[in-house]
Amino acid sequence: MAAAKHKSKKMSSLQADLPIHSHYSGRAAAELAEEIDHLRQVMTDAFLQERSLVADSVMELSRQLDRKINEYMKVVLLGREQAR
């Protein structure tokens, strides 16, 4: 039995500016992707204003973003399992 090959693309710094799009068209994933994009922009703006990655406001936005990304990944994984 041949091993399955996993192809993944490395994300360049330019791709980090692109919106997240799910391969799963679920409404929950789409809404979370929008929230992630919004939080990422707000965090970027806060960084530019504070000029510090460790400023309290930037750190709090980073934590919020982490939670949303984790939530998004759970939704996507659940969608994959339900599609099987």
PDB file of N, CA, C and O in Angstrom:
ATOM      1  N   MET A   1       0.837  -1.178   0.000  1.00  0.00           N
ATOM      2  CA  MET A   1       0.000   0.000   0.000  1.00  0.00           C
ATOM      3  C   MET A   1       0.883   1.243   0.000  1.00  0.00           C
ATOM      4  O   MET A   1       1.756   1.387   0.856  1.00  0.00           O
ATOM      5  N   ALA A   2       0.666   2.111  -0.927  1.00  0.00           N
ATOM      6  CA  ALA A   2       1.485   3.315  -1.052  1.00  0.00           C
ATOM      7  C   ALA A   2       1.077   4.338   0.000  1.00  0.00           C
ATOM      8  O   ALA A   2      -0.103   4.509   0.305  1.00  0.00           O
ATOM      9  N   ALA A   3       2.056   4.993   0.529  1.00  0.00           N
ATOM     10  CA  ALA A   3       1.781   6.029   1.528  1.00  0.00           C
ATOM     11  C   ALA A   3       1.191   7.247   0.833  1.00  0.00           C
ATOM     12  O   ALA A   3       1.607   7.607  -0.269  1.00  0.00           O
ATOM     13  N   ALA A   4       0.230   7.869   1.477  1.00  0.00           N
ATOM     14  CA  ALA A   4      -0.395   9.070   0.916  1.00  0.00           C
ATOM     15  C   ALA A   4       0.581  10.230   1.021  1.00  0.00           C
ATOM     16  O   ALA A   4       1.240  10.420   2.043  1.00  0.00           O
ATOM     17  N   LYS A   5       0.659  10.986  -0.036  1.00  0.00           N
ATOM     18  CA  LYS A   5       1.534  12.149  -0.037  1.00  0.00           C
ATOM     19  C   LYS A   5       0.740  13.373   0.365  1.00  0.00           C
ATOM     20  O   LYS A   5      -0.388  13.582  -0.084  1.00  0.00           O
ATOM     21  N   HIS A   6       1.343  14.172   1.211  1.00  0.00           N
ATOM     22  CA  HIS A   6       0.694  15.405   1.662  1.00  0.00           C
ATOM     23  C   HIS A   6       1.453  16.581   1.068  1.00  0.00           C
ATOM     24  O   HIS A   6       2.642  16.762   1.330  1.00  0.00           O
ATOM     25  N   LYS A   7       0.769  17.365   0.278  1.00  0.00           N
ATOM     26  CA  LYS A   7       1.381  18.543  -0.311  1.00  0.00           C
ATOM     27  C   LYS A   7       0.893  19.765   0.448  1.00  0.00           C
ATOM     28  O   LYS A   7      -0.310  19.990   0.578  1.00  0.00           O
ATOM     29  N   SER A   8       1.814  20.530   0.935  1.00  0.00           N
ATOM     30  CA  SER A   8       1.434  21.773   1.600  1.00  0.00           C
ATOM     31  C   SER A   8       2.280  22.905   1.041  1.00  0.00           C
ATOM     32  O   SER A   8       3.422  22.707   0.626  1.00  0.00           O
ATOM     33  N   LYS A   9       1.706  24.069   1.040  1.00  0.00           N
ATOM     34  CA  LYS A   9       2.406  25.250   0.560  1.00  0.00           C
ATOM     35  C   LYS A   9       2.902  26.041   1.749  1.00  0.00           C
ATOM     36  O   LYS A   9       2.201  26.188   2.750  1.00  0.00           O
ATOM     37  N   LYS A  10       4.105  26.545   1.635  1.00  0.00           N
ATOM     38  CA  LYS A  10       4.612  27.423   2.670  1.00  0.00           C
ATOM     39  C   LYS A  10       3.995  28.792   2.452  1.00  0.00           C
ATOM     40  O   LYS A  10       3.846  29.247   1.318  1.00  0.00           O
ATOM     41  N   MET A  11       3.639  29.444   3.552  1.00  0.00           N
ATOM     42  CA  MET A  11       3.013  30.759   3.460  1.00  0.00           C
ATOM     43  C   MET A  11       4.089  31.826   3.477  1.00  0.00           C
ATOM     44  O   MET A  11       4.873  31.917   4.421  1.00  0.00           O
ATOM     45  N   SER A  12       4.121  32.613   2.451  1.00  0.00           N
ATOM     46  CA  SER A  12       5.064  33.720   2.416  1.00  0.00           C
ATOM     47  C   SER A  12       4.485  34.878   3.205  1.00  0.00           C
ATOM     48  O   SER A  12       3.304  34.877   3.550  1.00  0.00           O
ATOM     49  N   SER A  13       5.306  35.848   3.484  1.00  0.00           N
ATOM     50  CA  SER A  13       4.810  37.015   4.213  1.00  0.00           C
ATOM     51  C   SER A  13       3.751  37.756   3.401  1.00  0.00           C
ATOM     52  O   SER A  13       2.876  38.406   3.975  1.00  0.00           O
ATOM     53  N   LEU A  14       3.820  37.667   2.075  1.00  0.00           N
ATOM     54  CA  LEU A  14       2.802  38.315   1.244  1.00  0.00           C
ATOM     55  C   LEU A  14       1.468  37.593   1.359  1.00  0.00           C
ATOM     56  O   LEU A  14       0.415  38.231   1.355  1.00  0.00           O
ATOM     57  N   GLN A  15       1.505  36.267   1.460  1.00  0.00           N
ATOM     58  CA  GLN A  15       0.261  35.509   1.570  1.00  0.00           C
ATOM     59  C   GLN A  15      -0.430  35.757   2.905  1.00  0.00           C
ATOM     60  O   GLN A  15      -1.643  35.578   3.008  1.00  0.00           O
ATOM     61  N   ALA A  16       0.306  36.159   3.915  1.00  0.00           N
ATOM     62  CA  ALA A  16      -0.291  36.424   5.221  1.00  0.00           C
ATOM     63  C   ALA A  16      -1.268  37.589   5.152  1.00  0.00           C
ATOM     64  O   ALA A  16      -2.141  37.722   6.008  1.00  0.00           O
ATOM     65  N   ASP A  17      -1.123  38.428   4.140  1.00  0.00           N
ATOM     66  CA  ASP A  17      -2.024  39.564   3.986  1.00  0.00           C
ATOM     67  C   ASP A  17      -3.314  39.201   3.260  1.00  0.00           C
ATOM     68  O   ASP A  17      -4.245  40.004   3.205  1.00  0.00           O
ATOM     69  N   LEU A  18      -3.371  38.003   2.708  1.00  0.00           N
ATOM     70  CA  LEU A  18      -4.556  37.578   1.969  1.00  0.00           C
ATOM     71  C   LEU A  18      -5.627  37.086   2.924  1.00  0.00           C
ATOM     72  O   LEU A  18      -5.297  36.558   3.986  1.00  0.00           O
ATOM     73  N   PRO A  19      -6.898  37.243   2.583  1.00  0.00           N
ATOM     74  CA  PRO A  19      -7.969  36.739   3.432  1.00  0.00           C
ATOM     75  C   PRO A  19      -7.956  35.214   3.495  1.00  0.00           C
ATOM     76  O   PRO A  19      -7.478  34.544   2.580  1.00  0.00           O
ATOM     77  N   ILE A  20      -8.485  34.686   4.579  1.00  0.00           N
ATOM     78  CA  ILE A  20      -8.599  33.242   4.744  1.00  0.00           C
ATOM     79  C   ILE A  20      -9.849  32.775   4.009  1.00  0.00           C
ATOM     80  O   ILE A  20     -10.918  33.368   4.156  1.00  0.00           O
ATOM     81  N   HIS A  21      -9.718  31.728   3.230  1.00  0.00           N
ATOM     82  CA  HIS A  21     -10.874  31.126   2.569  1.00  0.00           C
ATOM     83  C   HIS A  21     -10.883  29.651   2.890  1.00  0.00           C
ATOM     84  O   HIS A  21      -9.876  28.964   2.716  1.00  0.00           O
ATOM     85  N   SER A  22     -11.989  29.172   3.347  1.00  0.00           N
ATOM     86  CA  SER A  22     -12.096  27.765   3.691  1.00  0.00           C
ATOM     87  C   SER A  22     -12.477  26.953   2.470  1.00  0.00           C
ATOM     88  O   SER A  22     -13.239  27.409   1.617  1.00  0.00           O
ATOM     89  N   HIS A  23     -11.939  25.745   2.395  1.00  0.00           N
ATOM     90  CA  HIS A  23     -12.356  24.810   1.359  1.00  0.00           C
ATOM     91  C   HIS A  23     -13.727  24.239   1.719  1.00  0.00           C
ATOM     92  O   HIS A  23     -14.383  23.595   0.901  1.00  0.00           O
ATOM     93  N   TYR A  24     -14.133  24.482   2.933  1.00  0.00           N
ATOM     94  CA  TYR A  24     -15.414  23.992   3.415  1.00  0.00           C
ATOM     95  C   TYR A  24     -16.356  25.185   3.431  1.00  0.00           C
ATOM     96  O   TYR A  24     -16.082  26.194   4.080  1.00  0.00           O
ATOM     97  N   SER A  25     -17.450  25.065   2.724  1.00  0.00           N
ATOM     98  CA  SER A  25     -18.305  26.229   2.528  1.00  0.00           C
ATOM     99  C   SER A  25     -19.273  26.451   3.684  1.00  0.00           C
ATOM    100  O   SER A  25     -20.251  27.185   3.535  1.00  0.00           O
ATOM    101  N   GLY A  26     -19.021  25.840   4.812  1.00  0.00           N
ATOM    102  CA  GLY A  26     -19.897  26.024   5.957  1.00  0.00           C
ATOM    103  C   GLY A  26     -19.958  27.469   6.397  1.00  0.00           C
ATOM    104  O   GLY A  26     -18.964  28.195   6.368  1.00  0.00           O
ATOM    105  N   ARG A  27     -21.139  27.865   6.800  1.00  0.00           N
ATOM    106  CA  ARG A  27     -21.359  29.251   7.216  1.00  0.00           C
ATOM    107  C   ARG A  27     -20.504  29.606   8.431  1.00  0.00           C
ATOM    108  O   ARG A  27     -19.966  30.710   8.515  1.00  0.00           O
ATOM    109  N   ALA A  28     -20.382  28.669   9.370  1.00  0.00           N
ATOM    110  CA  ALA A  28     -19.598  28.944  10.576  1.00  0.00           C
ATOM    111  C   ALA A  28     -18.144  29.215  10.225  1.00  0.00           C
ATOM    112  O   ALA A  28     -17.537  30.136  10.771  1.00  0.00           O
ATOM    113  N   ALA A  29     -17.577  28.422   9.318  1.00  0.00           N
ATOM    114  CA  ALA A  29     -16.183  28.619   8.915  1.00  0.00           C
ATOM    115  C   ALA A  29     -16.015  29.959   8.203  1.00  0.00           C
ATOM    116  O   ALA A  29     -15.024  30.656   8.420  1.00  0.00           O
ATOM    117  N   ALA A  30     -16.960  30.318   7.369  1.00  0.00           N
ATOM    118  CA  ALA A  30     -16.883  31.584   6.635  1.00  0.00           C
ATOM    119  C   ALA A  30     -16.962  32.774   7.589  1.00  0.00           C
ATOM    120  O   ALA A  30     -16.228  33.749   7.434  1.00  0.00           O
ATOM    121  N   GLU A  31     -17.856  32.691   8.577  1.00  0.00           N
ATOM    122  CA  GLU A  31     -17.986  33.780   9.545  1.00  0.00           C
ATOM    123  C   GLU A  31     -16.731  33.904  10.392  1.00  0.00           C
ATOM    124  O   GLU A  31     -16.269  35.011  10.668  1.00  0.00           O
ATOM    125  N   LEU A  32     -16.177  32.764  10.807  1.00  0.00           N
ATOM    126  CA  LEU A  32     -14.946  32.792  11.585  1.00  0.00           C
ATOM    127  C   LEU A  32     -13.788  33.351  10.762  1.00  0.00           C
ATOM    128  O   LEU A  32     -12.958  34.098  11.279  1.00  0.00           O
ATOM    129  N   ALA A  33     -13.735  32.989   9.489  1.00  0.00           N
ATOM    130  CA  ALA A  33     -12.675  33.502   8.613  1.00  0.00           C
ATOM    131  C   ALA A  33     -12.758  35.020   8.514  1.00  0.00           C
ATOM    132  O   ALA A  33     -11.732  35.700   8.516  1.00  0.00           O
ATOM    133  N   GLU A  34     -13.964  35.552   8.427  1.00  0.00           N
ATOM    134  CA  GLU A  34     -14.138  37.004   8.385  1.00  0.00           C
ATOM    135  C   GLU A  34     -13.677  37.647   9.689  1.00  0.00           C
ATOM    136  O   GLU A  34     -13.015  38.685   9.678  1.00  0.00           O
ATOM    137  N   GLU A  35     -14.033  37.018  10.819  1.00  0.00           N
ATOM    138  CA  GLU A  35     -13.607  37.544  12.117  1.00  0.00           C
ATOM    139  C   GLU A  35     -12.089  37.514  12.242  1.00  0.00           C
ATOM    140  O   GLU A  35     -11.489  38.450  12.770  1.00  0.00           O
ATOM    141  N   ILE A  36     -11.468  36.441  11.757  1.00  0.00           N
ATOM    142  CA  ILE A  36     -10.009  36.311  11.800  1.00  0.00           C
ATOM    143  C   ILE A  36      -9.364  37.405  10.966  1.00  0.00           C
ATOM    144  O   ILE A  36      -8.412  38.048  11.409  1.00  0.00           O
ATOM    145  N   ASP A  37      -9.873  37.616   9.775  1.00  0.00           N
ATOM    146  CA  ASP A  37      -9.324  38.673   8.916  1.00  0.00           C
ATOM    147  C   ASP A  37      -9.455  40.044   9.573  1.00  0.00           C
ATOM    148  O   ASP A  37      -8.534  40.859   9.517  1.00  0.00           O
ATOM    149  N   HIS A  38     -10.608  40.289  10.195  1.00  0.00           N
ATOM    150  CA  HIS A  38     -10.827  41.571  10.866  1.00  0.00           C
ATOM    151  C   HIS A  38      -9.858  41.736  12.044  1.00  0.00           C
ATOM    152  O   HIS A  38      -9.216  42.778  12.179  1.00  0.00           O
ATOM    153  N   LEU A  39      -9.754  40.715  12.888  1.00  0.00           N
ATOM    154  CA  LEU A  39      -8.849  40.790  14.036  1.00  0.00           C
ATOM    155  C   LEU A  39      -7.397  40.962  13.598  1.00  0.00           C
ATOM    156  O   LEU A  39      -6.631  41.693  14.228  1.00  0.00           O
ATOM    157  N   ARG A  40      -7.030  40.289  12.522  1.00  0.00           N
ATOM    158  CA  ARG A  40      -5.661  40.412  12.013  1.00  0.00           C
ATOM    159  C   ARG A  40      -5.392  41.861  11.584  1.00  0.00           C
ATOM    160  O   ARG A  40      -4.318  42.399  11.851  1.00  0.00           O
ATOM    161  N   GLN A  41      -6.357  42.482  10.930  1.00  0.00           N
ATOM    162  CA  GLN A  41      -6.182  43.872  10.510  1.00  0.00           C
ATOM    163  C   GLN A  41      -6.121  44.806  11.713  1.00  0.00           C
ATOM    164  O   GLN A  41      -5.293  45.716  11.750  1.00  0.00           O
ATOM    165  N   VAL A  42      -6.990  44.587  12.693  1.00  0.00           N
ATOM    166  CA  VAL A  42      -6.995  45.423  13.895  1.00  0.00           C
ATOM    167  C   VAL A  42      -5.671  45.272  14.643  1.00  0.00           C
ATOM    168  O   VAL A  42      -5.115  46.256  15.129  1.00  0.00           O
ATOM    169  N   MET A  43      -5.165  44.035  14.735  1.00  0.00           N
ATOM    170  CA  MET A  43      -3.898  43.801  15.412  1.00  0.00           C
ATOM    171  C   MET A  43      -2.747  44.478  14.655  1.00  0.00           C
ATOM    172  O   MET A  43      -1.855  45.061  15.272  1.00  0.00           O
ATOM    173  N   THR A  44      -2.770  44.400  13.343  1.00  0.00           N
ATOM    174  CA  THR A  44      -1.741  45.062  12.535  1.00  0.00           C
ATOM    175  C   THR A  44      -1.770  46.570  12.760  1.00  0.00           C
ATOM    176  O   THR A  44      -0.725  47.200  12.918  1.00  0.00           O
ATOM    177  N   ASP A  45      -2.964  47.141  12.774  1.00  0.00           N
ATOM    178  CA  ASP A  45      -3.099  48.581  13.025  1.00  0.00           C
ATOM    179  C   ASP A  45      -2.581  48.954  14.418  1.00  0.00           C
ATOM    180  O   ASP A  45      -1.911  49.972  14.593  1.00  0.00           O
ATOM    181  N   ALA A  46      -2.905  48.104  15.413  1.00  0.00           N
ATOM    182  CA  ALA A  46      -2.435  48.365  16.776  1.00  0.00           C
ATOM    183  C   ALA A  46      -0.912  48.301  16.840  1.00  0.00           C
ATOM    184  O   ALA A  46      -0.277  49.122  17.501  1.00  0.00           O
ATOM    185  N   PHE A  47      -0.334  47.326  16.151  1.00  0.00           N
ATOM    186  CA  PHE A  47       1.128  47.225  16.112  1.00  0.00           C
ATOM    187  C   PHE A  47       1.746  48.471  15.485  1.00  0.00           C
ATOM    188  O   PHE A  47       2.719  49.021  16.001  1.00  0.00           O
ATOM    189  N   LEU A  48       1.174  48.907  14.373  1.00  0.00           N
ATOM    190  CA  LEU A  48       1.710  50.089  13.697  1.00  0.00           C
ATOM    191  C   LEU A  48       1.602  51.336  14.568  1.00  0.00           C
ATOM    192  O   LEU A  48       2.473  52.205  14.528  1.00  0.00           O
ATOM    193  N   GLN A  49       0.537  51.420  15.350  1.00  0.00           N
ATOM    194  CA  GLN A  49       0.349  52.565  16.238  1.00  0.00           C
ATOM    195  C   GLN A  49       1.297  52.487  17.431  1.00  0.00           C
ATOM    196  O   GLN A  49       1.933  53.476  17.795  1.00  0.00           O
ATOM    197  N   GLU A  50       1.385  51.293  18.041  1.00  0.00           N
ATOM    198  CA  GLU A  50       2.208  51.114  19.240  1.00  0.00           C
ATOM    199  C   GLU A  50       3.691  50.956  18.912  1.00  0.00           C
ATOM    200  O   GLU A  50       4.553  51.262  19.736  1.00  0.00           O
ATOM    201  N   ARG A  51       3.982  50.474  17.696  1.00  0.00           N
ATOM    202  CA  ARG A  51       5.355  50.164  17.284  1.00  0.00           C
ATOM    203  C   ARG A  51       6.021  49.168  18.223  1.00  0.00           C
ATOM    204  O   ARG A  51       7.212  49.251  18.520  1.00  0.00           O
ATOM    205  N   SER A  52       5.193  48.210  18.683  1.00  0.00           N
ATOM    206  CA  SER A  52       5.700  47.197  19.604  1.00  0.00           C
ATOM    207  C   SER A  52       4.849  45.947  19.511  1.00  0.00           C
ATOM    208  O   SER A  52       3.620  46.011  19.542  1.00  0.00           O
ATOM    209  N   LEU A  53       5.519  44.808  19.395  1.00  0.00           N
ATOM    210  CA  LEU A  53       4.788  43.536  19.392  1.00  0.00           C
ATOM    211  C   LEU A  53       4.351  43.123  20.794  1.00  0.00           C
ATOM    212  O   LEU A  53       3.468  42.278  20.945  1.00  0.00           O
ATOM    213  N   VAL A  54       4.957  43.707  21.809  1.00  0.00           N
ATOM    214  CA  VAL A  54       4.647  43.304  23.179  1.00  0.00           C
ATOM    215  C   VAL A  54       3.799  44.328  23.933  1.00  0.00           C
ATOM    216  O   VAL A  54       3.617  44.212  25.145  1.00  0.00           O
ATOM    217  N   ALA A  55       3.289  45.314  23.230  1.00  0.00           N
ATOM    218  CA  ALA A  55       2.366  46.273  23.857  1.00  0.00           C
ATOM    219  C   ALA A  55       1.119  45.513  24.306  1.00  0.00           C
ATOM    220  O   ALA A  55       0.685  44.572  23.642  1.00  0.00           O
ATOM    221  N   ASP A  56       0.555  45.921  25.421  1.00  0.00           N
ATOM    222  CA  ASP A  56      -0.616  45.224  25.977  1.00  0.00           C
ATOM    223  C   ASP A  56      -1.743  45.083  24.964  1.00  0.00           C
ATOM    224  O   ASP A  56      -2.347  44.016  24.852  1.00  0.00           O
ATOM    225  N   SER A  57      -2.029  46.151  24.228  1.00  0.00           N
ATOM    226  CA  SER A  57      -3.134  46.099  23.268  1.00  0.00           C
ATOM    227  C   SER A  57      -2.846  45.105  22.147  1.00  0.00           C
ATOM    228  O   SER A  57      -3.748  44.391  21.710  1.00  0.00           O
ATOM    229  N   VAL A  58      -1.608  45.051  21.681  1.00  0.00           N
ATOM    230  CA  VAL A  58      -1.232  44.124  20.612  1.00  0.00           C
ATOM    231  C   VAL A  58      -1.272  42.688  21.133  1.00  0.00           C
ATOM    232  O   VAL A  58      -1.748  41.788  20.441  1.00  0.00           O
ATOM    233  N   MET A  59      -0.777  42.477  22.341  1.00  0.00           N
ATOM    234  CA  MET A  59      -0.781  41.130  22.927  1.00  0.00           C
ATOM    235  C   MET A  59      -2.212  40.619  23.127  1.00  0.00           C
ATOM    236  O   MET A  59      -2.495  39.450  22.864  1.00  0.00           O
ATOM    237  N   GLU A  60      -3.105  41.482  23.586  1.00  0.00           N
ATOM    238  CA  GLU A  60      -4.496  41.058  23.792  1.00  0.00           C
ATOM    239  C   GLU A  60      -5.152  40.709  22.464  1.00  0.00           C
ATOM    240  O   GLU A  60      -5.864  39.709  22.374  1.00  0.00           O
ATOM    241  N   LEU A  61      -4.927  41.505  21.446  1.00  0.00           N
ATOM    242  CA  LEU A  61      -5.479  41.197  20.128  1.00  0.00           C
ATOM    243  C   LEU A  61      -4.882  39.902  19.577  1.00  0.00           C
ATOM    244  O   LEU A  61      -5.578  39.125  18.925  1.00  0.00           O
ATOM    245  N   SER A  62      -3.615  39.675  19.834  1.00  0.00           N
ATOM    246  CA  SER A  62      -2.972  38.436  19.407  1.00  0.00           C
ATOM    247  C   SER A  62      -3.618  37.226  20.073  1.00  0.00           C
ATOM    248  O   SER A  62      -3.849  36.208  19.421  1.00  0.00           O
ATOM    249  N   ARG A  63      -3.910  37.332  21.362  1.00  0.00           N
ATOM    250  CA  ARG A  63      -4.585  36.232  22.078  1.00  0.00           C
ATOM    251  C   ARG A  63      -5.987  35.989  21.510  1.00  0.00           C
ATOM    252  O   ARG A  63      -6.400  34.844  21.329  1.00  0.00           O
ATOM    253  N   GLN A  64      -6.713  37.078  21.231  1.00  0.00           N
ATOM    254  CA  GLN A  64      -8.044  36.932  20.639  1.00  0.00           C
ATOM    255  C   GLN A  64      -7.950  36.250  19.278  1.00  0.00           C
ATOM    256  O   GLN A  64      -8.752  35.374  18.954  1.00  0.00           O
ATOM    257  N   LEU A  65      -6.970  36.658  18.494  1.00  0.00           N
ATOM    258  CA  LEU A  65      -6.762  36.070  17.179  1.00  0.00           C
ATOM    259  C   LEU A  65      -6.430  34.581  17.296  1.00  0.00           C
ATOM    260  O   LEU A  65      -6.954  33.769  16.534  1.00  0.00           O
ATOM    261  N   ASP A  66      -5.573  34.223  18.235  1.00  0.00           N
ATOM    262  CA  ASP A  66      -5.234  32.812  18.466  1.00  0.00           C
ATOM    263  C   ASP A  66      -6.476  31.990  18.790  1.00  0.00           C
ATOM    264  O   ASP A  66      -6.657  30.889  18.270  1.00  0.00           O
ATOM    265  N   ARG A  67      -7.329  32.535  19.654  1.00  0.00           N
ATOM    266  CA  ARG A  67      -8.561  31.804  20.022  1.00  0.00           C
ATOM    267  C   ARG A  67      -9.465  31.604  18.807  1.00  0.00           C
ATOM    268  O   ARG A  67     -10.036  30.529  18.627  1.00  0.00           O
ATOM    269  N   LYS A  68      -9.595  32.634  17.979  1.00  0.00           N
ATOM    270  CA  LYS A  68     -10.441  32.528  16.780  1.00  0.00           C
ATOM    271  C   LYS A  68      -9.863  31.530  15.784  1.00  0.00           C
ATOM    272  O   LYS A  68     -10.604  30.766  15.165  1.00  0.00           O
ATOM    273  N   ILE A  69      -8.547  31.535  15.628  1.00  0.00           N
ATOM    274  CA  ILE A  69      -7.920  30.580  14.711  1.00  0.00           C
ATOM    275  C   ILE A  69      -8.128  29.156  15.213  1.00  0.00           C
ATOM    276  O   ILE A  69      -8.416  28.259  14.421  1.00  0.00           O
ATOM    277  N   ASN A  70      -7.986  28.938  16.517  1.00  0.00           N
ATOM    278  CA  ASN A  70      -8.233  27.606  17.081  1.00  0.00           C
ATOM    279  C   ASN A  70      -9.681  27.175  16.859  1.00  0.00           C
ATOM    280  O   ASN A  70      -9.949  26.025  16.512  1.00  0.00           O
ATOM    281  N   GLU A  71     -10.605  28.103  17.062  1.00  0.00           N
ATOM    282  CA  GLU A  71     -12.025  27.822  16.844  1.00  0.00           C
ATOM    283  C   GLU A  71     -12.279  27.473  15.371  1.00  0.00           C
ATOM    284  O   GLU A  71     -13.016  26.537  15.064  1.00  0.00           O
ATOM    285  N   TYR A  72     -11.665  28.232  14.477  1.00  0.00           N
ATOM    286  CA  TYR A  72     -11.797  27.999  13.041  1.00  0.00           C
ATOM    287  C   TYR A  72     -11.285  26.603  12.680  1.00  0.00           C
ATOM    288  O   TYR A  72     -11.934  25.866  11.938  1.00  0.00           O
ATOM    289  N   MET A  73     -10.118  26.254  13.212  1.00  0.00           N
ATOM    290  CA  MET A  73      -9.537  24.943  12.901  1.00  0.00           C
ATOM    291  C   MET A  73     -10.432  23.807  13.393  1.00  0.00           C
ATOM    292  O   MET A  73     -10.548  22.781  12.722  1.00  0.00           O
ATOM    293  N   LYS A  74     -11.055  23.972  14.538  1.00  0.00           N
ATOM    294  CA  LYS A  74     -11.983  22.954  15.043  1.00  0.00           C
ATOM    295  C   LYS A  74     -13.175  22.803  14.100  1.00  0.00           C
ATOM    296  O   LYS A  74     -13.604  21.686  13.812  1.00  0.00           O
ATOM    297  N   VAL A  75     -13.708  23.928  13.622  1.00  0.00           N
ATOM    298  CA  VAL A  75     -14.842  23.890  12.699  1.00  0.00           C
ATOM    299  C   VAL A  75     -14.446  23.197  11.392  1.00  0.00           C
ATOM    300  O   VAL A  75     -15.203  22.384  10.862  1.00  0.00           O
ATOM    301  N   VAL A  76     -13.263  23.520  10.881  1.00  0.00           N
ATOM    302  CA  VAL A  76     -12.791  22.924   9.632  1.00  0.00           C
ATOM    303  C   VAL A  76     -12.575  21.423   9.810  1.00  0.00           C
ATOM    304  O   VAL A  76     -12.972  20.635   8.952  1.00  0.00           O
ATOM    305  N   LEU A  77     -11.945  21.022  10.920  1.00  0.00           N
ATOM    306  CA  LEU A  77     -11.720  19.592  11.164  1.00  0.00           C
ATOM    307  C   LEU A  77     -13.034  18.848  11.332  1.00  0.00           C
ATOM    308  O   LEU A  77     -13.178  17.727  10.844  1.00  0.00           O
ATOM    309  N   LEU A  78     -13.989  19.455  12.015  1.00  0.00           N
ATOM    310  CA  LEU A  78     -15.307  18.849  12.159  1.00  0.00           C
ATOM    311  C   LEU A  78     -15.968  18.696  10.813  1.00  0.00           C
ATOM    312  O   LEU A  78     -16.599  17.675  10.541  1.00  0.00           O
ATOM    313  N   GLY A  79     -15.829  19.710   9.960  1.00  0.00           N
ATOM    314  CA  GLY A  79     -16.386  19.648   8.606  1.00  0.00           C
ATOM    315  C   GLY A  79     -15.759  18.524   7.797  1.00  0.00           C
ATOM    316  O   GLY A  79     -16.448  17.843   7.038  1.00  0.00           O
ATOM    317  N   ARG A  80     -14.463  18.329   7.955  1.00  0.00           N
ATOM    318  CA  ARG A  80     -13.789  17.231   7.252  1.00  0.00           C
ATOM    319  C   ARG A  80     -14.318  15.883   7.698  1.00  0.00           C
ATOM    320  O   ARG A  80     -14.596  15.007   6.879  1.00  0.00           O
ATOM    321  N   GLU A  81     -14.454  15.725   9.007  1.00  0.00           N
ATOM    322  CA  GLU A  81     -14.934  14.453   9.544  1.00  0.00           C
ATOM    323  C   GLU A  81     -16.370  14.178   9.121  1.00  0.00           C
ATOM    324  O   GLU A  81     -16.723  13.031   8.848  1.00  0.00           O
ATOM    325  N   GLN A  82     -17.196  15.203   9.065  1.00  0.00           N
ATOM    326  CA  GLN A  82     -18.586  15.019   8.656  1.00  0.00           C
ATOM    327  C   GLN A  82     -18.675  14.714   7.165  1.00  0.00           C
ATOM    328  O   GLN A  82     -19.626  14.070   6.724  1.00  0.00           O
ATOM    329  N   ALA A  83     -17.700  15.166   6.387  1.00  0.00           N
ATOM    330  CA  ALA A  83     -17.709  14.922   4.935  1.00  0.00           C
ATOM    331  C   ALA A  83     -17.304  13.485   4.600  1.00  0.00           C
ATOM    332  O   ALA A  83     -17.560  13.006   3.495  1.00  0.00           O
ATOM    333  N   ARG A  84     -16.684  12.815   5.536  1.00  0.00           N
ATOM    334  CA  ARG A  84     -16.239  11.429   5.284  1.00  0.00           C
ATOM    335  C   ARG A  84     -17.363  10.470   5.247  1.00  0.00           C
ATOM    336  O   ARG A  84     -17.149   9.275   5.047  1.00  0.00           O
TER     337      ARG A  84
END
